[in-house]
Amino acid sequence: MKVLVLGGDGFCGWPCAVNLADQGHDVLIVDNLSRRKIDIDLEVESLTPISSMGDRLKAWGETGGKPMRFEHLDIAQEYDRLVNLLLSEKPNAVVHFAEQRAAPYSMKSSATKRYTVDNNVNGTHNLLAAIVECGLDIHIVHLGTMGVYGYGSHRGATIPEGYLKVEVPQPDGSRFEEEILHPASPGSVYHMTKTLDQLLFLYYNKNDNIRITDLHQGIVWGTNTAATSKDLRLTNRFDYDGDYGTVLNRFLMQAAIGYPLTVHGTGGQTRAFIHIQDSVKCVQLALENPPEQGERVKIFNQMTESHQVGELAKKVAALTGATLNYLPNPRNEAVENDLIVDNRCFLELGLKPTTLDDGLLAEVVDVARKWADRCDHKRIPCISAWTSTQAKAINKAS
């Protein structure tokens, strides 16, 4: 299968591209390398050293992997080049990771809010419009987020995979049943762009019969997969800073360097999680099981388990001997929430979930310890606040 991986230089995109090539697919990575530029703007680097794209591709070839190619292109700004690329490559599928992925970064300033909307929404819409213009039958696999559902209380209800059955009452007292997109409740500008993606997909699927799979992914933890571990130059990102570091990886890194674990608020926030190796496997399964022509957008909940943030911190502390530090929450969210998620679609396709066992947690700690000298302690705190109220609390505590 010929696959374009948009955003294939990023935290999830790179191991996904390598895995697809490892499975024998013809992979072309398309990226504008913006994530590397954001590192420069934030004055922080991945804890693990990241090789240039040229060195990454060379290293992959030297391991004997099926060669991958790279195209430097900004899909949000270079529409004509995107159209020409699709016409020349005629891919069977496009994996769409080319969006600014961090909620805290999207809330950092008016500039980062505007950039997130411009990049994410324009990129998604350009891709959809380009496929229609080209007249090609291309399956889109998009990396969305569990955050489209929101993290308020669902009163114990299970979150379905994208669609919700509702009963609509009529004036005469009768009712009829239909399925709608699950009501969106974005918690940040980043999450809002993913809810807008959903509506774009709904429209283009209905109007132009584009085949689409939307993956509502949980928080990713871990760093490398079996394929990216074959050569040091293939090493994946390990973000630990307050804007891009995911919560569990941050806890494990903090434990590795003896930094108190930063638990924001009560720690009662419940989140969905997935290991990086399961994330890339899910993308592969989605590609290998596309929707039929004319089928509505497939929506999968790409997660394997849910945990309270505070309980995760205690688990990491018990494993490593780290201490906990409770801090003001920079996010404008419920103090506590429940989260019960239906993920049967991937389980039925054969996913064997990687659970949060001590061995894998220790593996991430070992990675963090190996590169501990690259950590800038000043970049660990989360300071990008959702509102002025949160900002005042953070400033008071610092």
Residue pairs with C-beta under 8 A, 6 or more apart in sequence:
1 25
1 26
1 92
1 93
1 287
2 25
2 26
2 28
2 89
2 90
2 91
2 92
2 93
3 20
3 25
3 26
3 27
3 28
3 91
3 92
3 93
3 94
3 95
3 287
4 28
4 30
4 85
4 86
4 89
4 91
4 93
4 94
4 95
5 13
5 16
5 17
5 20
5 27
5 28
5 29
5 30
5 94
5 95
5 97
6 13
6 30
6 31
6 75
6 94
6 95
6 96
6 97
6 98
6 123
6 127
7 13
7 30
7 31
7 96
7 97
7 98
7 99
8 14
8 16
8 17
8 27
8 29
8 30
8 31
8 70
8 95
8 97
9 29
9 31
9 33
9 35
9 36
9 53
10 31
10 35
10 97
10 101
10 237
11 35
11 101
11 220
11 236
11 237
11 239
11 244
12 97
12 101
12 143
12 217
12 220
12 276
12 279
12 280
13 29
13 31
13 95
13 97
13 98
14 56
14 228
14 236
14 237
15 224
15 225
15 227
15 228
15 236
15 276
15 277
15 279
15 280
16 95
16 97
16 279
16 280
16 283
17 27
17 29
17 68
17 95
18 60
18 65
18 68
18 225
18 227
18 228
18 234
18 280
19 225
19 227
19 280
19 281
19 283
19 284
20 27
20 95
20 283
20 284
20 287
21 27
21 60
21 65
21 66
21 67
21 68
22 65
22 66
22 227
23 284
24 66
25 66
25 287
26 66
27 66
27 68
27 69
28 68
28 69
28 70
28 71
28 89
28 91
29 53
29 68
29 69
29 70
29 71
30 70
30 71
30 73
30 75
30 85
30 98
31 53
31 70
31 71
31 72
31 73
31 98
32 72
32 73
32 74
32 75
32 98
33 53
33 72
34 74
34 100
34 119
35 237
36 50
38 100
38 105
38 244
39 45
39 46
42 241
42 243
42 244
42 379
43 379
44 241
44 376
44 379
45 374
46 237
46 238
46 239
47 238
47 239
47 240
47 253
47 367
47 368
47 371
47 374
47 375
48 223
48 235
48 236
48 237
48 238
48 367
48 371
48 374
49 235
49 371
49 374
50 235
50 237
51 59
51 233
51 234
51 235
53 70
54 70
55 233
56 233
56 234
57 67
57 68
57 69
57 70
58 233
59 231
59 233
59 234
60 67
60 68
60 231
60 234
61 67
62 231
63 230
63 231
63 234
65 227
65 230
71 85
73 81
73 82
73 85
75 82
75 98
75 123
75 126
75 127
76 98
76 118
76 119
76 120
76 122
76 123
76 126
77 122
79 126
79 129
79 130
82 126
82 127
82 130
83 130
83 133
83 134
86 130
86 131
86 134
86 136
86 138
87 134
87 136
90 136
91 138
92 138
92 139
93 138
93 139
93 140
93 141
93 287
93 290
94 127
94 131
94 138
94 139
94 140
94 141
95 141
95 143
95 283
95 287
96 123
96 124
96 127
96 140
96 141
96 142
96 143
97 143
98 123
99 119
99 120
99 123
99 124
99 143
99 193
99 194
100 106
100 115
100 116
100 119
100 120
100 190
100 193
101 190
101 244
102 190
102 243
102 244
103 147
103 187
103 188
103 189
103 190
103 191
103 331
104 188
104 242
104 243
104 244
104 330
104 382
104 384
105 112
105 116
105 190
105 243
105 244
105 384
106 112
106 113
106 116
106 188
106 189
106 190
106 193
107 113
107 188
107 189
107 190
107 384
107 385
107 386
108 243
108 384
113 189
116 189
116 190
116 193
117 189
117 192
117 193
120 190
120 193
120 194
120 196
120 197
121 193
121 196
121 197
121 200
124 142
124 196
124 197
124 200
125 200
127 140
128 140
128 200
128 201
128 204
128 208
128 210
131 138
131 140
131 208
131 210
132 204
132 208
132 210
137 211
137 293
138 210
138 211
139 211
139 212
139 213
139 287
139 290
139 291
140 201
140 210
140 211
140 212
140 213
141 213
141 215
141 283
141 286
141 287
142 197
142 201
142 212
142 213
142 214
142 215
143 215
143 217
143 283
144 194
144 197
144 198
144 214
144 215
144 216
144 217
145 190
145 191
145 194
145 216
145 217
146 159
146 216
146 217
146 218
146 271
146 272
146 301
146 303
146 341
147 186
147 187
147 188
147 190
147 191
147 194
148 182
148 184
148 185
148 186
148 191
148 194
148 195
148 198
148 216
149 159
149 182
149 184
149 185
149 216
150 184
150 185
150 186
150 187
151 187
151 269
151 270
151 271
151 333
151 334
151 337
151 339
152 185
152 333
152 334
152 337
153 334
153 337
153 338
154 337
154 338
154 339
154 340
155 338
156 338
156 340
157 340
158 340
158 341
158 342
159 182
159 301
159 339
159 340
159 341
159 342
160 182
160 342
161 216
161 299
161 300
161 301
161 342
161 343
161 344
161 345
162 181
162 182
162 214
162 216
162 297
162 298
162 299
162 300
162 301
163 179
163 180
163 181
163 182
163 299
164 179
164 180
164 181
164 182
164 183
165 177
165 178
165 179
166 177
166 178
166 179
166 180
167 175
167 176
167 177
168 175
168 176
168 177
168 178
169 175
170 176
181 198
181 199
181 202
184 195
184 198
186 192
186 194
186 195
187 331
187 332
187 333
188 331
188 386
197 214
198 214
201 210
201 212
201 214
201 297
202 297
204 210
204 212
205 211
205 212
205 296
205 297
206 296
209 293
209 294
211 290
211 291
211 292
211 293
211 295
212 291
212 297
212 298
213 286
213 290
213 291
213 297
213 298
213 299
213 300
214 297
214 298
214 299
214 300
215 282
215 283
215 286
215 300
215 302
216 299
216 300
216 301
216 302
216 303
217 274
217 279
217 282
217 302
217 303
218 271
218 272
218 273
218 274
218 301
218 302
218 303
218 304
218 306
218 341
219 246
219 247
219 248
219 271
219 272
219 273
219 274
220 246
220 273
220 274
220 275
220 276
220 279
221 246
221 248
221 249
221 252
221 273
221 274
221 275
221 276
221 356
221 364
222 249
222 275
222 276
222 277
222 360
222 363
222 364
223 235
223 236
223 237
223 238
223 249
223 276
223 364
223 367
224 235
224 236
224 276
224 367
225 236
225 276
225 277
225 280
226 277
227 234
228 234
228 235
228 236
236 276
238 249
238 253
238 367
238 368
238 371
239 245
239 246
239 249
240 249
240 250
240 253
240 254
240 368
240 375
240 379
240 380
241 376
241 379
241 380
242 379
242 380
242 381
242 382
242 383
242 384
243 382
243 384
245 253
247 271
247 309
247 312
248 273
248 312
248 316
248 356
249 364
250 262
250 380
251 261
251 262
251 312
251 313
251 316
251 322
252 316
252 320
252 361
252 364
252 365
252 368
253 259
253 364
253 368
253 375
254 260
254 261
254 262
254 322
254 380
255 261
255 316
255 317
255 319
255 320
255 321
255 322
255 365
255 368
256 320
256 365
256 366
256 368
256 369
256 372
257 368
257 369
257 372
257 375
257 377
258 322
259 322
259 377
259 380
260 322
260 323
260 324
260 325
261 313
261 316
261 317
261 322
261 323
261 324
261 325
262 325
262 327
262 380
262 381
262 382
263 309
263 310
263 313
263 324
263 325
263 326
263 327
264 309
264 326
264 327
264 328
264 329
264 330
264 331
264 382
265 326
265 328
265 329
265 331
265 335
266 310
266 326
266 335
266 336
267 308
267 309
267 310
267 311
267 313
267 326
268 308
268 309
268 310
268 335
268 336
268 337
269 308
269 309
269 310
269 333
269 334
269 336
269 337
270 306
270 307
270 308
270 309
270 336
270 337
270 338
270 339
271 306
271 307
271 309
271 339
272 301
272 303
272 305
272 306
272 339
272 341
273 303
273 304
273 305
273 306
273 307
273 356
274 282
274 302
274 303
274 304
274 354
275 304
275 354
275 360
277 354
278 304
278 351
278 353
278 354
279 302
281 351
282 300
282 302
282 346
282 351
285 346
285 349
285 350
285 351
286 298
286 300
289 349
291 297
291 298
298 345
300 343
300 345
300 346
301 341
301 342
301 343
301 345
301 346
302 343
302 346
303 341
303 343
304 343
304 351
304 353
304 354
304 355
305 353
305 355
305 356
306 339
306 340
306 341
307 356
312 356
313 324
314 324
315 356
315 361
316 322
316 361
317 323
317 324
319 358
319 361
319 362
319 365
320 365
327 381
327 382
327 394
327 397
328 390
328 393
328 394
328 396
328 397
329 390
329 393
330 382
330 383
330 384
330 385
330 386
330 390
330 391
330 394
331 386
331 390
332 386
332 387
332 389
332 390
333 386
347 353
354 360
381 398
382 394
383 394
383 398
385 391
385 394
